[in-house]
Amino acid sequence: MTHSNLPEAIQNILDTYKEPDAVFSALVGVLGEVLQCDRCFLYLRNPQTKLGKVSYCWRRNQEIPEILDPDWKAEPESLPKEDPLFAAALRTDPSVYVEDVETASPEVVNREFERKEFGHRALIHSHLVWDGQLWGILQPCVFGSQRVWSEFDHAVVTEVEGKIAPLAAAYVKAANFN
């Protein structure tokens, strides 16, 4: 068994809850707090049907826009062309840490798309990959200012990805797509 370097609050969630829904419900807020973010949401997707939804979203306060869409919806075919971050996730590239949407390379971030769809200034585009496929994207973000993501932030997100990617796959596989 590998030793976890996760903060106690996150490790307690992973030790206490086993069902994906319970883990995700508890995790987004605690992760947002631990990383000192303004919002943290989880997008889950079926890699075969290309249906996805956002059922889990935590916001620091009511001023932060909520991202919630609990119904499974088809991913627009144009999305990988419009959103380089989503294209990177589909390729199962490593997660992307964007310090400033305003100054990031256009190969990494479509500034206008990010402004219109999400409104954040800095984000982590955390790819939940299991068995070589993208099952979800965890997205902690900050509004109003740039953010340099620390070694601590990278370490926490990387470890959380590894722990919840199989849960994301299990959650999606348990959904009824008929």
N, C-alpha and C positions, 0 to 999 in steps of 0.2 A: 504494500500500500504506500502511495506517495504522500509525503507530508504537504499539507496545505498551508500556504502563506496568506490565505484570505483573511480579511478582517473578521473578527468574531461575529459581528451581526450578520454577515453574509454566510459564513460557515454554519451558523445556527439555523438559518433557513434551509440550507441544503441537508443538514442533519435531521431536522425536524419533519420536513415535508417530503413526501415521495411522489405524490401525484403532480404531473406537470402544471395543472391549473393552480394548485396551491403554491407551488414553488414560484411560478411567474407572478402571481398576484402579490406575494410578499416581496419578491426580489426587486421589482422595478423601483419601488420607493426607497428601499434600503440602499440599492446601488446608486441611485440618484443622490442620496444624502452622503454616502461614503465618498463619491467622486466630486461632491460639491457642485452638482449640475443644477440646471433649471428645469429640465424635463428628461425623462427616460421612458422610452416606449419600446415595445416588442412587436415586430411584424413577423407573422408566421406564414409559411407558404408550402404548398404541395408542389414539389419539383416536377411531378408527372403531369398534373392538370394545369399548372401555372395559376392556381387560385391562391389568394392570400387575404389576410385580414390583420387588423391591429385591435386586439382585445385587452391589451394591458398598457396603461399609460399613467405615469405619475408626473405631477407638476408641482413645483415648489410653491406656487401660489396661483390664484385665479387669473392673474394678468397674463400668464403664459398660455399660449394657445394649446388646446387639447387636441391630440391626435388619437381618435378612436373610430374604428369602423369594424364592429363585431361580426359583420356578415362576410362570408367568403365571396370575393370578387375576382374576376379575371384580371390578370396583370396586362396592362396595355402592351400590345406588340411593340410599340415605339419606345417603351420605357428604357431598354438598354441603350438605345441611341440618344435619348434625351438626357439620361442620367448616368454619367461615367461611374459613379459610386455603385449603382445597381449593377452595371455591366461587370465591374470588378468582383462584386459579390457572386454573380452568376458564374464567373470563371473560377470561383473559389479561391481568389487571390487572398493574401493576408488582409486582415481588417485594416481600415484606413482611419488615421487620426488627422483630422483637419483642424489646424490651429486658427485659421481665419478664412471663412468662405469668401470674403472680399478680395483676398490676395492670393488664394490658392490657384494653382495652374488649371487652365481649362481642360486639360487632359484628366485631371483628378475630379474637378467639381464644375458643374454647370451652375454658375452663380445665379442666373435668373431663375432657373428651375428650383434651386434651394430657397431663394427668397420667396417665390410664389407658393411653393408647396409646404415649406416648413418654417421659414422665418428665423431660423437660428443663425448664429454667427460662427460658432465652433461646434464640432461634433466628433463623435467616435462612431464609425460605421462598422459595427462588429458583426462579422459573418459567422453564422451558426451552421457549420458544415459537418455533416455526418455521412459516412460511407461515400465520400466524394461528391455529395450533392448539397445544395443550399436549402436549408429548411427554415431559416429565419434570419432576421437582422435585428440586433439589439442596438438601440441608438440613444446613448446619453448625449445631451447637448447643452450649450450655453447660449443665452441671448444677450445682445447688446454689447458684447466685447469679445475680443479674441481670447484664446486660451492656449497656453502651452501645456500639453498633456505630459505629465511627469512619468518617471520610471514606475512609480507606485501605480498610477492610473493604468499604464500599459500592463503591468504585472497582474493587477486585479482583473482587468477585462479579459486578458488572455486565459487566466485560470477559470473565470466564470464561463467563457465560451466553451471550454473543454468539458465543463460539468453540465451545462444546460443544452448543448447541441443534441445529445441523444434524447433528452426530454422533449425538445422541439420536434424531433422526428417522431417520437412516440405520440405526442399530442396530435400532430397532423395525421398520422396513420390511423388514429382512433376516430377521427372525424368522419362523418358519413357524407360522402361526395356523390351519392346516388340521386 
